[in-house]
Amino acid sequence: MLSQAQLLDELMGRDRNLAPQEKKSSLHWSDPSVCKMYIAGFCPHDLFTNTRSDLGFCEKLHDDKLRDE
């Protein structure tokens, strides 16, 4: 199960606690915080969930808008 911070990141974005003038203007697919495997098609962290081979949750951002770009 996702932690509460990860759920809030998905819903409100990673910069939810920053002031409006401190927020980044936009996120690009080449940003280091974006999961490149997810952009390419499938993140290996999504494989074998709830099994002994589970890798856990991916620390990087999975964004469908960036995948479409």
PDB file of N, CA, C, O and CB in Angstrom:
ATOM      1  N   MET A   1       0.842  -1.180   0.000  1.00  0.00           N
ATOM      2  CA  MET A   1       0.000   0.000   0.000  1.00  0.00           C
ATOM      3  C   MET A   1       0.884   1.239   0.000  1.00  0.00           C
ATOM      4  O   MET A   1       1.916   1.275   0.669  1.00  0.00           O
ATOM      5  CB  MET A   1      -0.956   0.000   1.216  1.00  0.00           C
ATOM      6  N   LEU A   2       0.479   2.238  -0.742  1.00  0.00           N
ATOM      7  CA  LEU A   2       1.243   3.471  -0.844  1.00  0.00           C
ATOM      8  C   LEU A   2       1.196   4.237   0.472  1.00  0.00           C
ATOM      9  O   LEU A   2       0.185   4.223   1.173  1.00  0.00           O
ATOM     10  CB  LEU A   2       0.712   4.340  -1.987  1.00  0.00           C
ATOM     11  N   SER A   3       2.290   4.900   0.797  1.00  0.00           N
ATOM     12  CA  SER A   3       2.298   5.732   1.989  1.00  0.00           C
ATOM     13  C   SER A   3       1.468   6.984   1.727  1.00  0.00           C
ATOM     14  O   SER A   3       1.154   7.303   0.580  1.00  0.00           O
ATOM     15  CB  SER A   3       3.748   6.104   2.398  1.00  0.00           C
ATOM     16  N   GLN A   4       1.122   7.676   2.778  1.00  0.00           N
ATOM     17  CA  GLN A   4       0.284   8.861   2.634  1.00  0.00           C
ATOM     18  C   GLN A   4       0.997   9.953   1.839  1.00  0.00           C
ATOM     19  O   GLN A   4       0.363  10.658   1.055  1.00  0.00           O
ATOM     20  CB  GLN A   4      -0.121   9.391   4.009  1.00  0.00           C
ATOM     21  N   ALA A   5       2.301  10.099   2.032  1.00  0.00           N
ATOM     22  CA  ALA A   5       3.048  11.110   1.290  1.00  0.00           C
ATOM     23  C   ALA A   5       3.042  10.808  -0.201  1.00  0.00           C
ATOM     24  O   ALA A   5       2.913  11.722  -1.015  1.00  0.00           O
ATOM     25  CB  ALA A   5       4.484  11.196   1.802  1.00  0.00           C
ATOM     26  N   GLN A   6       3.181   9.523  -0.575  1.00  0.00           N
ATOM     27  CA  GLN A   6       3.169   9.153  -1.980  1.00  0.00           C
ATOM     28  C   GLN A   6       1.793   9.388  -2.593  1.00  0.00           C
ATOM     29  O   GLN A   6       1.692   9.810  -3.745  1.00  0.00           O
ATOM     30  CB  GLN A   6       3.581   7.694  -2.149  1.00  0.00           C
ATOM     31  N   LEU A   7       0.735   9.118  -1.833  1.00  0.00           N
ATOM     32  CA  LEU A   7      -0.612   9.375  -2.329  1.00  0.00           C
ATOM     33  C   LEU A   7      -0.833  10.868  -2.563  1.00  0.00           C
ATOM     34  O   LEU A   7      -1.414  11.265  -3.573  1.00  0.00           O
ATOM     35  CB  LEU A   7      -1.654   8.833  -1.346  1.00  0.00           C
ATOM     36  N   LEU A   8      -0.363  11.699  -1.619  1.00  0.00           N
ATOM     37  CA  LEU A   8      -0.499  13.140  -1.794  1.00  0.00           C
ATOM     38  C   LEU A   8       0.324  13.642  -2.974  1.00  0.00           C
ATOM     39  O   LEU A   8      -0.100  14.558  -3.680  1.00  0.00           O
ATOM     40  CB  LEU A   8      -0.080  13.865  -0.526  1.00  0.00           C
ATOM     41  N   ASP A   9       1.506  13.045  -3.196  1.00  0.00           N
ATOM     42  CA  ASP A   9       2.319  13.419  -4.349  1.00  0.00           C
ATOM     43  C   ASP A   9       1.584  13.132  -5.649  1.00  0.00           C
ATOM     44  O   ASP A   9       1.626  13.936  -6.581  1.00  0.00           O
ATOM     45  CB  ASP A   9       3.654  12.677  -4.326  1.00  0.00           C
ATOM     46  N   GLU A  10       0.908  11.985  -5.716  1.00  0.00           N
ATOM     47  CA  GLU A  10       0.159  11.636  -6.919  1.00  0.00           C
ATOM     48  C   GLU A  10      -1.004  12.597  -7.150  1.00  0.00           C
ATOM     49  O   GLU A  10      -1.268  13.006  -8.280  1.00  0.00           O
ATOM     50  CB  GLU A  10      -0.358  10.205  -6.821  1.00  0.00           C
ATOM     51  N   LEU A  11      -1.692  12.950  -6.071  1.00  0.00           N
ATOM     52  CA  LEU A  11      -2.878  13.792  -6.207  1.00  0.00           C
ATOM     53  C   LEU A  11      -2.553  15.268  -6.416  1.00  0.00           C
ATOM     54  O   LEU A  11      -3.170  15.934  -7.247  1.00  0.00           O
ATOM     55  CB  LEU A  11      -3.742  13.643  -4.991  1.00  0.00           C
ATOM     56  N   MET A  12      -1.577  15.776  -5.657  1.00  0.00           N
ATOM     57  CA  MET A  12      -1.333  17.209  -5.632  1.00  0.00           C
ATOM     58  C   MET A  12       0.009  17.621  -6.218  1.00  0.00           C
ATOM     59  O   MET A  12       0.275  18.815  -6.357  1.00  0.00           O
ATOM     60  CB  MET A  12      -1.423  17.697  -4.239  1.00  0.00           C
ATOM     61  N   GLY A  13       0.855  16.666  -6.564  1.00  0.00           N
ATOM     62  CA  GLY A  13       2.167  16.984  -7.097  1.00  0.00           C
ATOM     63  C   GLY A  13       3.221  16.999  -6.009  1.00  0.00           C
ATOM     64  O   GLY A  13       2.910  17.168  -4.830  1.00  0.00           O
ATOM     65  N   ARG A  14       4.474  16.820  -6.410  1.00  0.00           N
ATOM     66  CA  ARG A  14       5.560  16.755  -5.440  1.00  0.00           C
ATOM     67  C   ARG A  14       5.866  18.097  -4.791  1.00  0.00           C
ATOM     68  O   ARG A  14       6.428  18.135  -3.697  1.00  0.00           O
ATOM     69  CB  ARG A  14       6.796  16.231  -6.102  1.00  0.00           C
ATOM     70  N   ASP A  15       5.513  19.176  -5.433  1.00  0.00           N
ATOM     71  CA  ASP A  15       5.806  20.500  -4.877  1.00  0.00           C
ATOM     72  C   ASP A  15       4.583  21.107  -4.201  1.00  0.00           C
ATOM     73  O   ASP A  15       4.392  22.322  -4.250  1.00  0.00           O
ATOM     74  CB  ASP A  15       6.308  21.435  -5.974  1.00  0.00           C
ATOM     75  N   ARG A  16       3.762  20.290  -3.579  1.00  0.00           N
ATOM     76  CA  ARG A  16       2.516  20.747  -2.970  1.00  0.00           C
ATOM     77  C   ARG A  16       2.741  21.652  -1.769  1.00  0.00           C
ATOM     78  O   ARG A  16       1.872  22.463  -1.449  1.00  0.00           O
ATOM     79  CB  ARG A  16       1.688  19.565  -2.557  1.00  0.00           C
ATOM     80  N   ASN A  17       3.877  21.540  -1.098  1.00  0.00           N
ATOM     81  CA  ASN A  17       4.147  22.332   0.103  1.00  0.00           C
ATOM     82  C   ASN A  17       4.906  23.622  -0.188  1.00  0.00           C
ATOM     83  O   ASN A  17       5.174  24.395   0.732  1.00  0.00           O
ATOM     84  CB  ASN A  17       4.926  21.507   1.090  1.00  0.00           C
ATOM     85  N   LEU A  18       5.252  23.866  -1.435  1.00  0.00           N
ATOM     86  CA  LEU A  18       6.008  25.061  -1.786  1.00  0.00           C
ATOM     87  C   LEU A  18       5.077  26.248  -2.022  1.00  0.00           C
ATOM     88  O   LEU A  18       3.908  26.082  -2.371  1.00  0.00           O
ATOM     89  CB  LEU A  18       6.862  24.804  -3.028  1.00  0.00           C
ATOM     90  N   ALA A  19       5.616  27.433  -1.827  1.00  0.00           N
ATOM     91  CA  ALA A  19       4.863  28.651  -2.128  1.00  0.00           C
ATOM     92  C   ALA A  19       4.708  28.765  -3.645  1.00  0.00           C
ATOM     93  O   ALA A  19       5.517  28.206  -4.387  1.00  0.00           O
ATOM     94  CB  ALA A  19       5.575  29.919  -1.538  1.00  0.00           C
ATOM     95  N   PRO A  20       3.684  29.478  -4.117  1.00  0.00           N
ATOM     96  CA  PRO A  20       3.462  29.576  -5.569  1.00  0.00           C
ATOM     97  C   PRO A  20       4.657  30.119  -6.344  1.00  0.00           C
ATOM     98  O   PRO A  20       4.882  29.690  -7.476  1.00  0.00           O
ATOM     99  CB  PRO A  20       2.274  30.450  -5.837  1.00  0.00           C
ATOM    100  N   GLN A  21       5.427  31.038  -5.787  1.00  0.00           N
ATOM    101  CA  GLN A  21       6.573  31.582  -6.509  1.00  0.00           C
ATOM    102  C   GLN A  21       7.759  30.618  -6.508  1.00  0.00           C
ATOM    103  O   GLN A  21       8.686  30.794  -7.299  1.00  0.00           O
ATOM    104  CB  GLN A  21       6.988  32.912  -5.901  1.00  0.00           C
ATOM    105  N   GLU A  22       7.751  29.609  -5.644  1.00  0.00           N
ATOM    106  CA  GLU A  22       8.844  28.645  -5.578  1.00  0.00           C
ATOM    107  C   GLU A  22       8.628  27.431  -6.481  1.00  0.00           C
ATOM    108  O   GLU A  22       9.571  26.682  -6.737  1.00  0.00           O
ATOM    109  CB  GLU A  22       9.028  28.188  -4.159  1.00  0.00           C
ATOM    110  N   LYS A  23       7.408  27.227  -6.963  1.00  0.00           N
ATOM    111  CA  LYS A  23       7.091  26.047  -7.758  1.00  0.00           C
ATOM    112  C   LYS A  23       7.748  26.105  -9.127  1.00  0.00           C
ATOM    113  O   LYS A  23       7.928  27.179  -9.701  1.00  0.00           O
ATOM    114  CB  LYS A  23       5.587  25.904  -7.911  1.00  0.00           C
ATOM    115  N   LYS A  24       8.106  24.922  -9.647  1.00  0.00           N
ATOM    116  CA  LYS A  24       8.654  24.848 -10.996  1.00  0.00           C
ATOM    117  C   LYS A  24       7.555  25.129 -12.008  1.00  0.00           C
ATOM    118  O   LYS A  24       6.383  24.840 -11.763  1.00  0.00           O
ATOM    119  CB  LYS A  24       9.294  23.467 -11.257  1.00  0.00           C
ATOM    120  N   SER A  25       7.936  25.688 -13.133  1.00  0.00           N
ATOM    121  CA  SER A  25       6.937  26.030 -14.141  1.00  0.00           C
ATOM    122  C   SER A  25       6.363  24.779 -14.807  1.00  0.00           C
ATOM    123  O   SER A  25       5.150  24.677 -14.988  1.00  0.00           O
ATOM    124  CB  SER A  25       7.546  26.951 -15.196  1.00  0.00           C
ATOM    125  N   SER A  26       7.223  23.830 -15.172  1.00  0.00           N
ATOM    126  CA  SER A  26       6.728  22.605 -15.796  1.00  0.00           C
ATOM    127  C   SER A  26       7.746  21.484 -15.607  1.00  0.00           C
ATOM    128  O   SER A  26       8.906  21.728 -15.275  1.00  0.00           O
ATOM    129  CB  SER A  26       6.439  22.830 -17.303  1.00  0.00           C
ATOM    130  N   LEU A  27       7.305  20.294 -15.819  1.00  0.00           N
ATOM    131  CA  LEU A  27       8.146  19.113 -15.674  1.00  0.00           C
ATOM    132  C   LEU A  27       8.407  18.531 -17.056  1.00  0.00           C
ATOM    133  O   LEU A  27       7.491  18.443 -17.874  1.00  0.00           O
ATOM    134  CB  LEU A  27       7.482  18.057 -14.739  1.00  0.00           C
ATOM    135  N   HIS A  28       9.619  18.142 -17.319  1.00  0.00           N
ATOM    136  CA  HIS A  28       9.998  17.596 -18.611  1.00  0.00           C
ATOM    137  C   HIS A  28      10.345  16.122 -18.427  1.00  0.00           C
ATOM    138  O   HIS A  28      10.744  15.711 -17.337  1.00  0.00           O
ATOM    139  CB  HIS A  28      11.195  18.384 -19.230  1.00  0.00           C
ATOM    140  N   TRP A  29      10.197  15.330 -19.477  1.00  0.00           N
ATOM    141  CA  TRP A  29      10.461  13.892 -19.369  1.00  0.00           C
ATOM    142  C   TRP A  29      11.920  13.593 -19.046  1.00  0.00           C
ATOM    143  O   TRP A  29      12.217  12.516 -18.529  1.00  0.00           O
ATOM    144  CB  TRP A  29      10.073  13.193 -20.659  1.00  0.00           C
ATOM    145  N   SER A  30      12.833  14.507 -19.332  1.00  0.00           N
ATOM    146  CA  SER A  30      14.244  14.265 -19.070  1.00  0.00           C
ATOM    147  C   SER A  30      14.655  14.654 -17.645  1.00  0.00           C
ATOM    148  O   SER A  30      15.827  14.530 -17.289  1.00  0.00           O
ATOM    149  CB  SER A  30      15.084  15.028 -20.069  1.00  0.00           C
ATOM    150  N   ASP A  31      13.717  15.115 -16.838  1.00  0.00           N
ATOM    151  CA  ASP A  31      13.995  15.467 -15.448  1.00  0.00           C
ATOM    152  C   ASP A  31      14.426  14.215 -14.672  1.00  0.00           C
ATOM    153  O   ASP A  31      13.831  13.154 -14.860  1.00  0.00           O
ATOM    154  CB  ASP A  31      12.745  16.121 -14.786  1.00  0.00           C
ATOM    155  N   PRO A  32      15.434  14.309 -13.814  1.00  0.00           N
ATOM    156  CA  PRO A  32      15.919  13.122 -13.089  1.00  0.00           C
ATOM    157  C   PRO A  32      14.884  12.504 -12.153  1.00  0.00           C
ATOM    158  O   PRO A  32      15.032  11.342 -11.774  1.00  0.00           O
ATOM    159  CB  PRO A  32      17.140  13.484 -12.292  1.00  0.00           C
ATOM    160  N   SER A  33      13.847  13.234 -11.772  1.00  0.00           N
ATOM    161  CA  SER A  33      12.846  12.682 -10.864  1.00  0.00           C
ATOM    162  C   SER A  33      11.760  11.886 -11.587  1.00  0.00           C
ATOM    163  O   SER A  33      10.876  11.326 -10.940  1.00  0.00           O
ATOM    164  CB  SER A  33      12.210  13.795 -10.074  1.00  0.00           C
ATOM    165  N   VAL A  34      11.817  11.830 -12.925  1.00  0.00           N
ATOM    166  CA  VAL A  34      10.822  11.106 -13.726  1.00  0.00           C
ATOM    167  C   VAL A  34      11.351   9.705 -14.036  1.00  0.00           C
ATOM    168  O   VAL A  34      12.515   9.544 -14.401  1.00  0.00           O
ATOM    169  CB  VAL A  34      10.494  11.879 -15.048  1.00  0.00           C
ATOM    170  N   CYS A  35      10.497   8.703 -13.890  1.00  0.00           N
ATOM    171  CA  CYS A  35      10.870   7.311 -14.163  1.00  0.00           C
ATOM    172  C   CYS A  35      10.944   7.091 -15.677  1.00  0.00           C
ATOM    173  O   CYS A  35       9.923   7.119 -16.363  1.00  0.00           O
ATOM    174  CB  CYS A  35       9.847   6.322 -13.512  1.00  0.00           C
ATOM    175  N   LYS A  36      12.145   6.874 -16.185  1.00  0.00           N
ATOM    176  CA  LYS A  36      12.349   6.693 -17.627  1.00  0.00           C
ATOM    177  C   LYS A  36      11.765   5.360 -18.106  1.00  0.00           C
ATOM    178  O   LYS A  36      11.300   5.258 -19.241  1.00  0.00           O
ATOM    179  CB  LYS A  36      13.849   6.764 -17.967  1.00  0.00           C
ATOM    180  N   MET A  37      11.790   4.344 -17.245  1.00  0.00           N
ATOM    181  CA  MET A  37      11.215   3.046 -17.613  1.00  0.00           C
ATOM    182  C   MET A  37       9.704   3.169 -17.819  1.00  0.00           C
ATOM    183  O   MET A  37       9.149   2.552 -18.727  1.00  0.00           O
ATOM    184  CB  MET A  37      11.523   1.987 -16.526  1.00  0.00           C
ATOM    185  N   TYR A  38       9.043   3.960 -16.984  1.00  0.00           N
ATOM    186  CA  TYR A  38       7.605   4.167 -17.130  1.00  0.00           C
ATOM    187  C   TYR A  38       7.305   4.909 -18.432  1.00  0.00           C
ATOM    188  O   TYR A  38       6.337   4.594 -19.123  1.00  0.00           O
ATOM    189  CB  TYR A  38       7.044   4.950 -15.924  1.00  0.00           C
ATOM    190  N   ILE A  39       8.143   5.897 -18.762  1.00  0.00           N
ATOM    191  CA  ILE A  39       7.974   6.645 -20.006  1.00  0.00           C
ATOM    192  C   ILE A  39       8.144   5.712 -21.206  1.00  0.00           C
ATOM    193  O   ILE A  39       7.434   5.839 -22.204  1.00  0.00           O
ATOM    194  CB  ILE A  39       8.986   7.815 -20.081  1.00  0.00           C
ATOM    195  N   ALA A  40       9.090   4.774 -21.101  1.00  0.00           N
ATOM    196  CA  ALA A  40       9.363   3.855 -22.213  1.00  0.00           C
ATOM    197  C   ALA A  40       8.285   2.790 -22.362  1.00  0.00           C
ATOM    198  O   ALA A  40       8.162   2.187 -23.428  1.00  0.00           O
ATOM    199  CB  ALA A  40      10.712   3.186 -22.017  1.00  0.00           C
ATOM    200  N   GLY A  41       7.510   2.549 -21.324  1.00  0.00           N
ATOM    201  CA  GLY A  41       6.438   1.570 -21.474  1.00  0.00           C
ATOM    202  C   GLY A  41       6.023   0.862 -20.209  1.00  0.00           C
ATOM    203  O   GLY A  41       4.828   0.703 -19.959  1.00  0.00           O
ATOM    204  N   PHE A  42       6.984   0.426 -19.394  1.00  0.00           N
ATOM    205  CA  PHE A  42       6.614  -0.340 -18.204  1.00  0.00           C
ATOM    206  C   PHE A  42       7.708  -0.245 -17.161  1.00  0.00           C
ATOM    207  O   PHE A  42       8.875  -0.509 -17.451  1.00  0.00           O
ATOM    208  CB  PHE A  42       6.343  -1.811 -18.560  1.00  0.00           C
ATOM    209  N   CYS A  43       7.337   0.127 -15.959  1.00  0.00           N
ATOM    210  CA  CYS A  43       8.294   0.219 -14.849  1.00  0.00           C
ATOM    211  C   CYS A  43       8.428  -1.151 -14.191  1.00  0.00           C
ATOM    212  O   CYS A  43       7.414  -1.769 -13.865  1.00  0.00           O
ATOM    213  CB  CYS A  43       7.843   1.293 -13.802  1.00  0.00           C
ATOM    214  N   PRO A  44       9.655  -1.646 -13.987  1.00  0.00           N
ATOM    215  CA  PRO A  44       9.833  -2.963 -13.381  1.00  0.00           C
ATOM    216  C   PRO A  44       9.345  -3.031 -11.933  1.00  0.00           C
ATOM    217  O   PRO A  44       9.149  -4.127 -11.406  1.00  0.00           O
ATOM    218  CB  PRO A  44      11.285  -3.353 -13.438  1.00  0.00           C
ATOM    219  N   HIS A  45       9.148  -1.898 -11.286  1.00  0.00           N
ATOM    220  CA  HIS A  45       8.631  -1.903  -9.916  1.00  0.00           C
ATOM    221  C   HIS A  45       7.163  -2.320  -9.875  1.00  0.00           C
ATOM    222  O   HIS A  45       6.662  -2.718  -8.824  1.00  0.00           O
ATOM    223  CB  HIS A  45       8.798  -0.520  -9.281  1.00  0.00           C
ATOM    224  N   ASP A  46       6.472  -2.231 -11.012  1.00  0.00           N
ATOM    225  CA  ASP A  46       5.072  -2.643 -11.086  1.00  0.00           C
ATOM    226  C   ASP A  46       4.923  -4.150 -11.306  1.00  0.00           C
ATOM    227  O   ASP A  46       3.811  -4.677 -11.299  1.00  0.00           O
ATOM    228  CB  ASP A  46       4.369  -1.889 -12.201  1.00  0.00           C
ATOM    229  N   LEU A  47       6.029  -4.822 -11.497  1.00  0.00           N
ATOM    230  CA  LEU A  47       6.028  -6.247 -11.786  1.00  0.00           C
ATOM    231  C   LEU A  47       6.010  -7.055 -10.486  1.00  0.00           C
ATOM    232  O   LEU A  47       6.650  -6.659  -9.512  1.00  0.00           O
ATOM    233  CB  LEU A  47       7.253  -6.622 -12.638  1.00  0.00           C
ATOM    234  N   PHE A  48       5.314  -8.139 -10.454  1.00  0.00           N
ATOM    235  CA  PHE A  48       5.277  -9.088  -9.332  1.00  0.00           C
ATOM    236  C   PHE A  48       4.867  -8.441  -8.014  1.00  0.00           C
ATOM    237  O   PHE A  48       5.493  -8.695  -6.985  1.00  0.00           O
ATOM    238  CB  PHE A  48       6.628  -9.737  -9.167  1.00  0.00           C
ATOM    239  N   THR A  49       3.837  -7.617  -8.027  1.00  0.00           N
ATOM    240  CA  THR A  49       3.386  -7.007  -6.778  1.00  0.00           C
ATOM    241  C   THR A  49       2.825  -8.070  -5.851  1.00  0.00           C
ATOM    242  O   THR A  49       2.196  -9.028  -6.301  1.00  0.00           O
ATOM    243  CB  THR A  49       2.330  -5.921  -7.050  1.00  0.00           C
ATOM    244  N   ASN A  50       3.051  -7.902  -4.565  1.00  0.00           N
ATOM    245  CA  ASN A  50       2.597  -8.798  -3.502  1.00  0.00           C
ATOM    246  C   ASN A  50       3.159 -10.212  -3.640  1.00  0.00           C
ATOM    247  O   ASN A  50       2.482 -11.183  -3.302  1.00  0.00           O
ATOM    248  CB  ASN A  50       1.089  -8.855  -3.491  1.00  0.00           C
ATOM    249  N   THR A  51       4.380 -10.332  -4.129  1.00  0.00           N
ATOM    250  CA  THR A  51       5.055 -11.614  -4.190  1.00  0.00           C
ATOM    251  C   THR A  51       6.430 -11.477  -3.527  1.00  0.00           C
ATOM    252  O   THR A  51       6.800 -10.389  -3.086  1.00  0.00           O
ATOM    253  CB  THR A  51       5.186 -12.106  -5.664  1.00  0.00           C
ATOM    254  N   ARG A  52       7.172 -12.561  -3.458  1.00  0.00           N
ATOM    255  CA  ARG A  52       8.507 -12.515  -2.885  1.00  0.00           C
ATOM    256  C   ARG A  52       9.476 -11.712  -3.742  1.00  0.00           C
ATOM    257  O   ARG A  52      10.463 -11.179  -3.234  1.00  0.00           O
ATOM    258  CB  ARG A  52       9.033 -13.912  -2.696  1.00  0.00           C
ATOM    259  N   SER A  53       9.201 -11.626  -5.021  1.00  0.00           N
ATOM    260  CA  SER A  53      10.077 -10.911  -5.955  1.00  0.00           C
ATOM    261  C   SER A  53       9.692  -9.437  -6.120  1.00  0.00           C
ATOM    262  O   SER A  53      10.206  -8.760  -7.010  1.00  0.00           O
ATOM    263  CB  SER A  53      10.051 -11.595  -7.308  1.00  0.00           C
ATOM    264  N   ASP A  54       8.802  -8.945  -5.279  1.00  0.00           N
ATOM    265  CA  ASP A  54       8.337  -7.562  -5.377  1.00  0.00           C
ATOM    266  C   ASP A  54       9.493  -6.599  -5.118  1.00  0.00           C
ATOM    267  O   ASP A  54      10.214  -6.747  -4.131  1.00  0.00           O
ATOM    268  CB  ASP A  54       7.183  -7.302  -4.379  1.00  0.00           C
ATOM    269  N   LEU A  55       9.673  -5.614  -5.997  1.00  0.00           N
ATOM    270  CA  LEU A  55      10.741  -4.625  -5.853  1.00  0.00           C
ATOM    271  C   LEU A  55      10.341  -3.456  -4.957  1.00  0.00           C
ATOM    272  O   LEU A  55      11.191  -2.647  -4.588  1.00  0.00           O
ATOM    273  CB  LEU A  55      11.146  -4.104  -7.213  1.00  0.00           C
ATOM    274  N   GLY A  56       9.086  -3.358  -4.608  1.00  0.00           N
ATOM    275  CA  GLY A  56       8.612  -2.224  -3.823  1.00  0.00           C
ATOM    276  C   GLY A  56       8.114  -1.124  -4.735  1.00  0.00           C
ATOM    277  O   GLY A  56       7.887  -1.342  -5.925  1.00  0.00           O
ATOM    278  N   PHE A  57       7.947   0.050  -4.173  1.00  0.00           N
ATOM    279  CA  PHE A  57       7.415   1.173  -4.928  1.00  0.00           C
ATOM    280  C   PHE A  57       8.539   1.949  -5.587  1.00  0.00           C
ATOM    281  O   PHE A  57       9.629   2.082  -5.032  1.00  0.00           O
ATOM    282  CB  PHE A  57       6.595   2.092  -4.025  1.00  0.00           C
ATOM    283  N   CYS A  58       8.265   2.450  -6.759  1.00  0.00           N
ATOM    284  CA  CYS A  58       9.236   3.249  -7.499  1.00  0.00           C
ATOM    285  C   CYS A  58       9.317   4.631  -6.863  1.00  0.00           C
ATOM    286  O   CYS A  58       8.293   5.262  -6.602  1.00  0.00           O
ATOM    287  CB  CYS A  58       8.851   3.351  -9.008  1.00  0.00           C
ATOM    288  N   GLU A  59      10.523   5.093  -6.617  1.00  0.00           N
ATOM    289  CA  GLU A  59      10.751   6.392  -5.990  1.00  0.00           C
ATOM    290  C   GLU A  59      10.538   7.544  -6.961  1.00  0.00           C
ATOM    291  O   GLU A  59      10.403   8.691  -6.538  1.00  0.00           O
ATOM    292  CB  GLU A  59      12.151   6.456  -5.422  1.00  0.00           C
ATOM    293  N   LYS A  60      10.508   7.256  -8.242  1.00  0.00           N
ATOM    294  CA  LYS A  60      10.416   8.307  -9.254  1.00  0.00           C
ATOM    295  C   LYS A  60       8.972   8.540  -9.661  1.00  0.00           C
ATOM    296  O   LYS A  60       8.081   7.758  -9.330  1.00  0.00           O
ATOM    297  CB  LYS A  60      11.257   7.948 -10.480  1.00  0.00           C
ATOM    298  N   LEU A  61       8.760   9.621 -10.379  1.00  0.00           N
ATOM    299  CA  LEU A  61       7.432  10.070 -10.763  1.00  0.00           C
ATOM    300  C   LEU A  61       6.919   9.323 -11.986  1.00  0.00           C
ATOM    301  O   LEU A  61       7.623   9.211 -12.989  1.00  0.00           O
ATOM    302  CB  LEU A  61       7.443  11.561 -11.032  1.00  0.00           C
ATOM    303  N   HIS A  62       5.688   8.809 -11.904  1.00  0.00           N
ATOM    304  CA  HIS A  62       5.009   8.178 -13.029  1.00  0.00           C
ATOM    305  C   HIS A  62       3.894   9.123 -13.472  1.00  0.00           C
ATOM    306  O   HIS A  62       2.890   9.276 -12.777  1.00  0.00           O
ATOM    307  CB  HIS A  62       4.443   6.753 -12.644  1.00  0.00           C
ATOM    308  N   ASP A  63       4.076   9.752 -14.626  1.00  0.00           N
ATOM    309  CA  ASP A  63       3.111  10.740 -15.109  1.00  0.00           C
ATOM    310  C   ASP A  63       2.656  10.377 -16.521  1.00  0.00           C
ATOM    311  O   ASP A  63       3.473  10.272 -17.436  1.00  0.00           O
ATOM    312  CB  ASP A  63       3.725  12.164 -15.086  1.00  0.00           C
ATOM    313  N   ASP A  64       1.365  10.189 -16.688  1.00  0.00           N
ATOM    314  CA  ASP A  64       0.809   9.824 -17.991  1.00  0.00           C
ATOM    315  C   ASP A  64       0.944  10.943 -19.015  1.00  0.00           C
ATOM    316  O   ASP A  64       1.090  10.665 -20.206  1.00  0.00           O
ATOM    317  CB  ASP A  64      -0.647   9.446 -17.843  1.00  0.00           C
ATOM    318  N   LYS A  65       0.900  12.190 -18.587  1.00  0.00           N
ATOM    319  CA  LYS A  65       1.048  13.318 -19.518  1.00  0.00           C
ATOM    320  C   LYS A  65       2.425  13.321 -20.145  1.00  0.00           C
ATOM    321  O   LYS A  65       2.563  13.580 -21.341  1.00  0.00           O
ATOM    322  CB  LYS A  65       0.798  14.649 -18.803  1.00  0.00           C
ATOM    323  N   LEU A  66       3.451  13.035 -19.348  1.00  0.00           N
ATOM    324  CA  LEU A  66       4.803  12.983 -19.882  1.00  0.00           C
ATOM    325  C   LEU A  66       4.981  11.792 -20.820  1.00  0.00           C
ATOM    326  O   LEU A  66       5.723  11.869 -21.800  1.00  0.00           O
ATOM    327  CB  LEU A  66       5.817  12.912 -18.744  1.00  0.00           C
ATOM    328  N   ARG A  67       4.301  10.702 -20.515  1.00  0.00           N
ATOM    329  CA  ARG A  67       4.356   9.517 -21.384  1.00  0.00           C
ATOM    330  C   ARG A  67       3.756   9.827 -22.748  1.00  0.00           C
ATOM    331  O   ARG A  67       4.272   9.384 -23.774  1.00  0.00           O
ATOM    332  CB  ARG A  67       3.613   8.328 -20.736  1.00  0.00           C
ATOM    333  N   ASP A  68       2.664  10.592 -22.759  1.00  0.00           N
ATOM    334  CA  ASP A  68       2.026  10.960 -24.025  1.00  0.00           C
ATOM    335  C   ASP A  68       2.902  11.885 -24.868  1.00  0.00           C
ATOM    336  O   ASP A  68       2.862  11.827 -26.097  1.00  0.00           O
ATOM    337  CB  ASP A  68       0.689  11.629 -23.757  1.00  0.00           C
ATOM    338  N   GLU A  69       3.696  12.740 -24.211  1.00  0.00           N
ATOM    339  CA  GLU A  69       4.591  13.627 -24.945  1.00  0.00           C
ATOM    340  C   GLU A  69       5.631  12.822 -25.686  1.00  0.00           C
ATOM    341  O   GLU A  69       6.483  13.392 -26.367  1.00  0.00           O
ATOM    342  CB  GLU A  69       5.264  14.624 -24.004  1.00  0.00           C
TER     343      GLU A  69
END
